[in-house]
Amino acid sequence: MGNLEKRVSRIEDARANSDLKKMSDEELSAYTATLDWGAPTVIEALSSGNPRFVAAILEGVLRHGSSLPIVVDDPERKAKNATP
């Protein structure tokens, strides 16, 4: 039984020291799947408070920019909000 405990300890240490930035998208996805512990939704998994899961999700999100156009300074909105 001691051998199994050592192996589990090594696996847990390796998971704790994972370098998310060096992982490919597929590796990051697989790593994230090992951390959610079967939560039905990502929101529920995030609310569980597992910091490694949150870090992995954020790394995945930040790797890919938004495909939605973001207008920083919209002249129409600025004119609408201006007080006369």
KOLDOVO-547037 format. One record per residue (C-alpha): residue number from 1; y, z negated, x negated. Coordinates in pm, 1 decimal, padded with zeros to 6 digits. Layout:
% residues N
<site><pos>NUM</pos><north>Y</north><up>Z</up><east>X</east></site>
...
***
This chain:
% residues 84
<site><pos>1</pos><north>00000.0</north><up>00000.0</up><east>00000.0</east></site>
<site><pos>2</pos><north>00235.8</north><up>-00064.5</up><east>-00289.8</east></site>
<site><pos>3</pos><north>00220.0</north><up>00301.9</up><east>-00393.1</east></site>
<site><pos>4</pos><north>00333.0</north><up>00413.1</up><east>-00046.2</east></site>
<site><pos>5</pos><north>00622.9</north><up>00166.8</up><east>-00051.6</east></site>
<site><pos>6</pos><north>00734.5</north><up>00301.8</up><east>-00390.6</east></site>
<site><pos>7</pos><north>00722.6</north><up>00660.0</up><east>-00262.2</east></site>
<site><pos>8</pos><north>00920.9</north><up>00571.1</up><east>00048.9</east></site>
<site><pos>9</pos><north>01174.5</north><up>00386.5</up><east>-00165.2</east></site>
<site><pos>10</pos><north>01218.5</north><up>00691.5</up><east>-00390.9</east></site>
<site><pos>11</pos><north>01262.1</north><up>00921.0</up><east>-00090.2</east></site>
<site><pos>12</pos><north>01521.8</north><up>00688.7</up><east>00062.5</east></site>
<site><pos>13</pos><north>01709.7</north><up>00668.8</up><east>-00268.8</east></site>
<site><pos>14</pos><north>01710.7</north><up>01047.8</up><east>-00298.4</east></site>
<site><pos>15</pos><north>01843.8</north><up>01080.7</up><east>00057.1</east></site>
<site><pos>16</pos><north>02116.6</north><up>00825.7</up><east>-00007.8</east></site>
<site><pos>17</pos><north>02232.2</north><up>01008.8</up><east>-00320.1</east></site>
<site><pos>18</pos><north>02227.3</north><up>01361.2</up><east>-00177.1</east></site>
<site><pos>19</pos><north>02510.8</north><up>01586.1</up><east>-00291.1</east></site>
<site><pos>20</pos><north>02615.1</north><up>01759.8</up><east>00029.0</east></site>
<site><pos>21</pos><north>02846.7</north><up>02005.1</up><east>-00145.8</east></site>
<site><pos>22</pos><north>02562.9</north><up>02145.7</up><east>-00358.5</east></site>
<site><pos>23</pos><north>02335.2</north><up>02206.1</up><east>-00058.5</east></site>
<site><pos>24</pos><north>02301.5</north><up>02546.2</up><east>00103.0</east></site>
<site><pos>25</pos><north>02374.4</north><up>02571.5</up><east>00476.4</east></site>
<site><pos>26</pos><north>02001.2</north><up>02567.1</up><east>00551.1</east></site>
<site><pos>27</pos><north>01943.2</north><up>02261.8</up><east>00331.4</east></site>
<site><pos>28</pos><north>02238.2</north><up>02081.3</up><east>00489.1</east></site>
<site><pos>29</pos><north>02107.8</north><up>02158.5</up><east>00836.9</east></site>
<site><pos>30</pos><north>01761.3</north><up>02027.9</up><east>00748.6</east></site>
<site><pos>31</pos><north>01911.1</north><up>01717.2</up><east>00586.0</east></site>
<site><pos>32</pos><north>02126.8</north><up>01651.3</up><east>00892.5</east></site>
<site><pos>33</pos><north>01821.6</north><up>01682.6</up><east>01117.6</east></site>
<site><pos>34</pos><north>01650.8</north><up>01401.5</up><east>00924.6</east></site>
<site><pos>35</pos><north>01942.9</north><up>01167.8</up><east>00989.1</east></site>
<site><pos>36</pos><north>01999.3</north><up>01194.1</up><east>01365.0</east></site>
<site><pos>37</pos><north>01687.8</north><up>00989.8</up><east>01455.5</east></site>
<site><pos>38</pos><north>01620.1</north><up>01188.6</up><east>01771.0</east></site>
<site><pos>39</pos><north>01951.3</north><up>01137.7</up><east>01946.8</east></site>
<site><pos>40</pos><north>01973.4</north><up>01377.5</up><east>02243.1</east></site>
<site><pos>41</pos><north>02319.3</north><up>01506.2</up><east>02148.8</east></site>
<site><pos>42</pos><north>02531.1</north><up>01525.6</up><east>01836.0</east></site>
<site><pos>43</pos><north>02797.1</north><up>01312.2</up><east>02006.6</east></site>
<site><pos>44</pos><north>02545.7</north><up>01032.5</up><east>02067.0</east></site>
<site><pos>45</pos><north>02420.2</north><up>01060.7</up><east>01711.3</east></site>
<site><pos>46</pos><north>02776.5</north><up>01043.8</up><east>01577.9</east></site>
<site><pos>47</pos><north>02851.2</north><up>00738.5</up><east>01790.4</east></site>
<site><pos>48</pos><north>02551.0</north><up>00560.6</up><east>01638.7</east></site>
<site><pos>49</pos><north>02766.8</north><up>00506.4</up><east>01330.8</east></site>
<site><pos>50</pos><north>02534.3</north><up>00643.7</up><east>01061.7</east></site>
<site><pos>51</pos><north>02785.3</north><up>00725.7</up><east>00785.0</east></site>
<site><pos>52</pos><north>02551.8</north><up>00972.5</up><east>00611.2</east></site>
<site><pos>53</pos><north>02502.5</north><up>01163.5</up><east>00937.0</east></site>
<site><pos>54</pos><north>02877.0</north><up>01174.8</up><east>01000.6</east></site>
<site><pos>55</pos><north>02941.3</north><up>01294.9</up><east>00643.3</east></site>
<site><pos>56</pos><north>02676.0</north><up>01567.9</up><east>00676.5</east></site>
<site><pos>57</pos><north>02817.3</north><up>01690.4</up><east>01008.5</east></site>
<site><pos>58</pos><north>03171.7</north><up>01696.5</up><east>00869.3</east></site>
<site><pos>59</pos><north>03058.8</north><up>01885.3</up><east>00559.2</east></site>
<site><pos>60</pos><north>02894.3</north><up>02147.9</up><east>00779.2</east></site>
<site><pos>61</pos><north>03200.1</north><up>02182.7</up><east>01000.8</east></site>
<site><pos>62</pos><north>03445.3</north><up>02204.1</up><east>00711.6</east></site>
<site><pos>63</pos><north>03245.1</north><up>02476.9</up><east>00535.9</east></site>
<site><pos>64</pos><north>03327.5</north><up>02729.9</up><east>00803.5</east></site>
<site><pos>65</pos><north>03685.0</north><up>02788.7</up><east>00908.9</east></site>
<site><pos>66</pos><north>03780.8</north><up>02817.5</up><east>01270.7</east></site>
<site><pos>67</pos><north>03761.0</north><up>03161.4</up><east>01427.1</east></site>
<site><pos>68</pos><north>04032.9</north><up>03065.3</up><east>01672.2</east></site>
<site><pos>69</pos><north>04385.3</north><up>03169.5</up><east>01579.2</east></site>
<site><pos>70</pos><north>04608.4</north><up>02868.3</up><east>01528.3</east></site>
<site><pos>71</pos><north>04978.8</north><up>02925.2</up><east>01579.3</east></site>
<site><pos>72</pos><north>05177.3</north><up>02670.1</up><east>01385.1</east></site>
<site><pos>73</pos><north>05522.3</north><up>02766.0</up><east>01506.5</east></site>
<site><pos>74</pos><north>05515.6</north><up>02933.5</up><east>01848.3</east></site>
<site><pos>75</pos><north>05868.3</north><up>03060.0</up><east>01929.4</east></site>
<site><pos>76</pos><north>05796.4</north><up>03081.1</up><east>02305.0</east></site>
<site><pos>77</pos><north>05685.6</north><up>02719.6</up><east>02321.4</east></site>
<site><pos>78</pos><north>05978.3</north><up>02612.8</up><east>02108.4</east></site>
<site><pos>79</pos><north>06221.2</north><up>02786.2</up><east>02348.0</east></site>
<site><pos>80</pos><north>06046.9</north><up>02635.0</up><east>02651.0</east></site>
<site><pos>81</pos><north>06069.3</north><up>02282.4</up><east>02509.2</east></site>
<site><pos>82</pos><north>06430.6</north><up>02315.8</up><east>02396.1</east></site>
<site><pos>83</pos><north>06675.3</north><up>02114.9</up><east>02599.9</east></site>
<site><pos>84</pos><north>06991.9</north><up>02295.8</up><east>02714.4</east></site>
***
